[in-house]
Amino acid sequence: MGTFAYTVAAALANVAGAAAIFSRRNWSARSLELILAFSAGFLVAVSIGDLVPEAITKGGADAAWMILLGFVLVHLTQHVFVRHFHYGAETHHVEHSVGVSALVGLMLHTFVDGVAIATSFAVSAHLGFLVFAAIVIHKLPEGFAISSLWVASGGSRSAALGAASALGAATVLGGLSPALIAPLATHGLALSAGVTLYVGASNLIPEFQAKRSWSHNGLFFVGCGLYWALTTLLPG
């Protein structure tokens, strides 16, 4: 399967996450928290264990600044420009403008997801697969979140699926962009490292870190452990 196919598959994960909200009447908040805990562990591990070192190897000292830029951009788009966003089901009514602002902010994030897939496969199939897995894992709750937020703001089911599809389209565009924009070919991996680290550490971990249950922490460590297992078992 080529790099473009992996990017499309990741984009479809946004739509699958959005569709999940309509597949049953109520989703257990605990189940969603456990999924996020596992996702957080895997994302943080991939970012620190592979993306950051590879980005610095490829981009040198400048890569550190690009990693910081990726980290800051996600915070800016998801928590400064967007007034209300969290992973998981939205249980309160929100204004339509909130859903729109969240969608715009997340589209920048998903664009970088596509960049991450393209630039990581350019380094090696090993890194590409790890990054693809990390992105798919968090795209499912991401699609669920934007769909839930869209419905809570008064949108229809088709509008909610359309919002998730827009996230997927931004992912595909991001996957194509390193071949067209030279700076992304050079620094895209570093941007991706900052974005991935932010999503895992600042978006997902706060969703469950106040919980006293060992199962949340356990699944976070399982996510980290899966990364270690894959890096041990995968060739390269």
Phi and psi in degrees as a GROMACS rama.xvg file:
@    title "Ramachandran Plot"
@    xaxis  label "Phi"
@    yaxis  label "Psi"
@TYPE xy
-76.725  170.619  GLY-2
-59.3932  -41.0475  THR-3
-62.3662  -39.4383  PHE-4
-64.043  -39.158  ALA-5
-63.7277  -39.2794  TYR-6
-64.4797  -42.447  THR-7
-64.4973  -41.378  VAL-8
-61.2338  -41.01  ALA-9
-64.7601  -39.9927  ALA-10
-61.4931  -40.1035  ALA-11
-65.877  -23.3484  LEU-12
-64.676  -33.1696  ALA-13
-60.8369  -44.4774  ASN-14
-68.1806  -39.5229  VAL-15
-63.2183  -40.454  ALA-16
-63.733  -38.5753  GLY-17
-67.75  -40.845  ALA-18
-65.34  -27.2825  ALA-19
-62.6287  -29.0485  ALA-20
-66.1361  -23.7106  ILE-21
-97.7331  -1.99623  PHE-22
-81.261  -17.0016  SER-23
-152.491  157.268  ARG-24
-68.6066  -43.9512  ARG-25
-132.459  135.794  ASN-26
-106.968  137.136  TRP-27
-67.2785  125.418  SER-28
-61.5094  -35.9394  ALA-29
-64.419  -41.565  ARG-30
-61.5938  -42.1869  SER-31
-65.3442  -40.3395  LEU-32
-62.1616  -39.2176  GLU-33
-67.0796  -38.3996  LEU-34
-63.3738  -42.4209  ILE-35
-66.1024  -36.7351  LEU-36
-63.205  -45.3538  ALA-37
-62.8613  -44.9648  PHE-38
-60.4546  -41.9157  SER-39
-60.4899  -44.9323  ALA-40
-60.8978  -43.8345  GLY-41
-68.9418  -42.536  PHE-42
-64.5157  -45.9641  LEU-43
-61.8301  -42.0232  VAL-44
-64.9456  -45.203  ALA-45
-63.4323  -41.6015  VAL-46
-63.6729  -50.9616  SER-47
-75.7852  -37.6994  ILE-48
-78.908  -29.6152  GLY-49
-127.176  -52.667  ASP-50
-63.9752  -47.3931  LEU-51
-61.9438  -50.8446  VAL-52
-60.7835  -41.8992  PRO-53
-66.4994  -37.9575  GLU-54
-64.1577  -42.1229  ALA-55
-69.4605  -37.9504  ILE-56
-61.1533  -40.553  THR-57
-80.5643  -41.0237  LYS-58
-105.927  -4.77369  GLY-59
70.3911  -153.985  GLY-60
-62.2913  -30.7634  ALA-61
-62.9131  -23.4905  ASP-62
-62.2721  -32.8877  ALA-63
-60.7991  -40.4113  ALA-64
-68.6771  -35.3369  TRP-65
-70.2861  -34.8948  MET-66
-62.3969  -45.082  ILE-67
-62.1608  -41.0047  LEU-68
-60.7046  -44.4533  LEU-69
-59.9411  -42.6627  GLY-70
-61.1207  -46.7821  PHE-71
-68.618  -38.7601  VAL-72
-61.8721  -39.8895  LEU-73
-66.1163  -42.3951  VAL-74
-61.4707  -41.0175  HIS-75
-63.225  -45.5176  LEU-76
-79.1236  -28.3909  THR-77
-100.125  -20.2561  GLN-78
-132.422  -2.92641  HIS-79
-110.096  -56.4661  VAL-80
-73.1717  -32.6017  PHE-81
-93.5395  127.502  VAL-82
-83.1172  -19.581  ARG-83
-156.313  111.026  HIS-84
-157.982  135.312  PHE-85
-152.115  155.782  HIS-86
-77.101  138.27  TYR-87
116.209  -179.113  GLY-88
-74.8332  137.677  ALA-89
-89.2373  123.357  GLU-90
-105.516  -3.3734  THR-91
-121.86  152.174  HIS-92
-67.7269  137.734  HIS-93
-130.547  161.924  VAL-94
-70.5979  152.59  GLU-95
-60.4355  -34.7077  HIS-96
-62.6989  -27.8227  SER-97
-66.8746  -44.1706  VAL-98
-62.7684  -40.7896  GLY-99
-65.2775  -45.5417  VAL-100
-65.2862  -37.3078  SER-101
-64.766  -40.2418  ALA-102
-63.0656  -46.0299  LEU-103
-61.6014  -44.2216  VAL-104
-62.7532  -42.7195  GLY-105
-70.4619  -26.4281  LEU-106
-65.2239  -34.7471  MET-107
-63.9288  -42.9952  LEU-108
-61.1707  -47.1823  HIS-109
-70.9768  -27.6465  THR-110
-59.6881  -44.9979  PHE-111
-67.6618  -30.4246  VAL-112
-56.6988  -44.9082  ASP-113
-64.4254  -40.7789  GLY-114
-59.6188  -41.772  VAL-115
-61.0258  -43.8391  ALA-116
-63.2241  -46.8677  ILE-117
-64.375  -46.5348  ALA-118
-73.8733  -29.8577  THR-119
-73.386  -38.0691  SER-120
-67.84  -26.6497  PHE-121
-67.0945  -25.1896  ALA-122
-80.7408  -52.9949  VAL-123
-167.987  156.821  SER-124
-65.8467  -33.4639  ALA-125
-58.8734  -53.3617  HIS-126
-65.7141  -40.541  LEU-127
-58.9221  -42.5343  GLY-128
-66.5038  -41.5895  PHE-129
-62.2532  -44.3894  LEU-130
-66.8037  -42.3473  VAL-131
-57.8219  -45.9897  PHE-132
-61.8813  -43.1706  ALA-133
-62.3464  -40.3961  ALA-134
-70.0662  -43.5106  ILE-135
-61.8565  -41.0982  VAL-136
-59.3255  -40.0524  ILE-137
-91.5651  -13.897  HIS-138
-71.2222  -30.2092  LYS-139
-62.184  -54.3635  LEU-140
-66.3975  -26.1096  PRO-141
-65.7752  -45.3792  GLU-142
-63.374  -39.6112  GLY-143
-60.1679  -44.1586  PHE-144
-65.7091  -46.7092  ALA-145
-68.6055  -34.8854  ILE-146
-65.7924  -44.8605  SER-147
-62.3595  -42.9241  SER-148
-65.6485  -38.2384  LEU-149
-65.4458  -42.5865  TRP-150
-65.3462  -40.7602  VAL-151
-65.3742  -22.2864  ALA-152
-91.425  7.47133  SER-153
98.5438  6.46085  GLY-154
-78.1739  159.81  GLY-155
-83.0446  172.897  SER-156
-61.6895  -43.3544  ARG-157
-65.5243  -36.149  SER-158
-67.0479  -38.6722  ALA-159
-64.5105  -43.6197  ALA-160
-66.2681  -34.3619  LEU-161
-64.8833  -38.4824  GLY-162
-63.1716  -43.9445  ALA-163
-65.4683  -36.0869  ALA-164
-65.2147  -34.8442  SER-165
-63.2932  -38.0562  ALA-166
-62.9587  -41.45  LEU-167
-64.0767  -40.7648  GLY-168
-63.1408  -39.1923  ALA-169
-64.0886  -34.6673  ALA-170
-63.408  -46.5036  THR-171
-63.0377  -42.3979  VAL-172
-60.709  -41.6144  LEU-173
-63.1676  -36.5317  GLY-174
-66.1911  -29.8664  GLY-175
-84.331  -22.6775  LEU-176
-68.0469  -34.9657  SER-177
-60.6337  -28.2138  PRO-178
-74.2816  -17.1545  ALA-179
-108.689  -24.6207  LEU-180
-120.572  107.951  ILE-181
-57.2397  -44.2844  ALA-182
-58.8832  -32.6535  PRO-183
-70.7075  -32.786  LEU-184
-63.898  -32.8035  ALA-185
-85.6619  -45.6418  THR-186
-111.528  2.62431  HIS-187
-60.4335  -36.4274  GLY-188
-65.5114  -39.2409  LEU-189
-66.605  -43.7193  ALA-190
-58.0481  -42.9236  LEU-191
-63.0257  -37.9828  SER-192
-61.756  -44.0457  ALA-193
-65.7718  -40.8552  GLY-194
-66.1646  -45.9561  VAL-195
-63.1574  -41.9367  THR-196
-63.1824  -41.0424  LEU-197
-64.5505  -46.711  TYR-198
-59.5217  -45.6256  VAL-199
-68.3221  -48.0368  GLY-200
-84.9595  -36.542  ALA-201
-103.882  -22.9655  SER-202
-96.3452  -50.2499  ASN-203
-85.1248  -44.8989  LEU-204
-58.2079  -44.0015  ILE-205
-61.0214  -18.8546  PRO-206
-68.9903  -20.9389  GLU-207
-133.629  -5.32937  PHE-208
-68.3088  -19.2132  GLN-209
-84.489  -6.15175  ALA-210
-76.9986  141  LYS-211
-87.8789  -11.7609  ARG-212
-65.6234  136.365  SER-213
-69.449  -22.4862  TRP-214
-64.4775  -35.466  SER-215
-64.2093  -51.1525  HIS-216
-64.2594  -36.9759  ASN-217
-61.0255  -44.1561  GLY-218
-71.1491  -29.3663  LEU-219
-60.9201  -45.738  PHE-220
-69.3905  -31.4723  PHE-221
-63.6329  -40.7388  VAL-222
-59.826  -43.7882  GLY-223
-63.6419  -41.6796  CYS-224
-66.0493  -35.3921  GLY-225
-63.4114  -40.1522  LEU-226
-58.7064  -47.2581  TYR-227
-60.3932  -42.1742  TRP-228
-64.3362  -42.3716  ALA-229
-66.8465  -40.2607  LEU-230
-67.1605  -25.306  THR-231
-80.7424  -38.3947  THR-232
-88.1983  -33.1312  LEU-233
-72.8575  141.714  LEU-234
-66.7053  149.908  PRO-235
